Amino acid sequence: MNSVRPSKVVTRHRDGEIHAYVLDSGAFGTLEPAAVFRPRRRDEVVESAVWPGLERVVYTTLDSVVCLTRAGDVVWTSEFEPHSDRPYGHHPGCTLSLDGRRVWVYRPDGMAGRGGADQWVMHGADSGAVLARWELDTVGHGALQRVHPADGSIYLNVGEGQDGSAILRAEVRADGEPEFVTYPWWDRCLIDLAPDGRQFMTVDHGQHDVAFHRHPSGDVLFSLPAEAFGHEPKETFVEWSGGYLTPDLAIVTVGGTDENEEDEKEWFRCHLVDVRSGTVSGEITVEAAASAYEVVPLGDGTWLTGKPDSNPVRRAHTPLAPSD
């Protein structure tokens, strides 16, 4: 078995281009793109994913999914028919399978006005052929997809606004056919999967607590209410952000409003949770983050900050030395 894991690549959309950043190079500080892809003319990119070898990109628009080479040649496209006449409120998403052989696409067809509910579609990465299609019992605005780092299953979290949040999972069997599972909650938002694959993290849709679940059953290992993090304001809540800093440590972001300020200034703090013991173990200082949603833990002891249209900044966590 090849023990070399593929490169981890994240993308940012800047000036009409898709910038790809490789995260296993040991580089810190402000990162520079390792590759730049230019979408088709007039395409407005919603979400994108780049192959670990940087040879291809796949991206969604409001009405299609497109795969291009680094030279800009079209490999394949798949149109969402009929094209939507609604420019807002629906955000199709895409992600690559762990082995790079499949592209998973979330289609919010309900909000797009195409009739029926949403779809989750598995495409062959080389041809774009539809290999499987699941009609969902959701009418979502957008979705978060996460790839399990060990077994390659795909988690999907569909956000339905005030109607809640659904979490689903797909696993491809040895014969190539997928099996789909819907978790029995409509009030939890998926935040992250642990880098060792043993568990996943959710936040209550009402932002009252954070919970950690066993993979793949979803059984709750432990949960922490917002007040467990020791802040005074009555309006303290758990942000829909954060994630696993390492297999043993998670960042849980708590926000609130400073009632002493006339303008009700909002704030957030990043707390560390030891997922082995289920206990809060201090705060972590995150520099140059204007929003809690700019903080993206990477699971290897580092995290990214930076706005979606800027170069990301990579930082490392340095644990405090024990006192004498």
C-alpha positions, 0 to 999 in steps of 0.5 A: 500500500502506498503510504504517501497521502495525496496533497491537501488542496484548498481553493479561493476565488479571486478576480474571476480565477480559481486559486489553488493552495497546497497545504502539505508543503510546510509553508506558513504565513501568507500562502501563494497559489500553487496553481491558477485556473481560469473558468469559462467566460461568463461563468460565476463560480460558486464552489470549486475543488482541485485535484491533488496533482493540480492537473484539473479543477471542478466547479459549480455555477448556479446552473452547471458543474464544469471540469477543466484542465489547468490549460483551460480545456473543458473535460466535461460539463453537466447542466442543471436543467432547466436553468434557474431564473432565481439568482439568489438563495441557492448555492450548488456545491461540489467535492472530490472523492478521496481517490479522485475518481468521483465528483459529488455534486449537491443540487439545491433544485427546490430553491432554484425553482426546478421543481421537486426537491434537492439532488445529490449526484455522483459523477465519474471524474473522467467523463462526467457521467452520472453514476448515481443520483439521490433525490433528497427530502430537503429544500436547501439553500446550500450544503457542506460536504466533507470526505471521510479521511479513512473510508472515503464516505461523504458527509453532506449537511444541507442547510434549510434556513429557519427550517433546520439542517439535515445531515446525510452520508454516502458510502460507495460499496466494493461493487461501485454502488453507493449506500445512503444514510440520513441521520435522525436529526433536523436540528444539527449542523455538521462542522468537521470530521476528525482527521483520524476519522473516528468522530465528527463535530456538530453544532445545534441549529439554534447554537445552544451547544456543540456535540461530538459523535462517533463515526459512522453511527452518529452516537453522541460521545459528549456535548457541551452547552454554550455556558460551559465556556465561561462567558458572562453575556446572556446572549452567548452562543456557539458559532457554526464554525471551528473544527478539529485542530488535531485528532485530540483537540477541537476548536469550538468558537463561542460568540456573543454581544458586548452589552456594555457597548452602545453599538452592541459590538459582537465578539467571538472566542476560540476555545480548545476542547479535549475530545478524549476527556470531553473537557474545555482546555483553554482558549487559543489566540487567532490573529487577523480574523475578522470573523469566526468563519475565517478560522479553518482548522486543518487537523494537523495542528494548523489553521487558516485565516483570511477572507474568501477572496484573499490569500489564506494565512496559515498558523500553527498551534504551539501548546504552552509548556507545563509550569514547574 
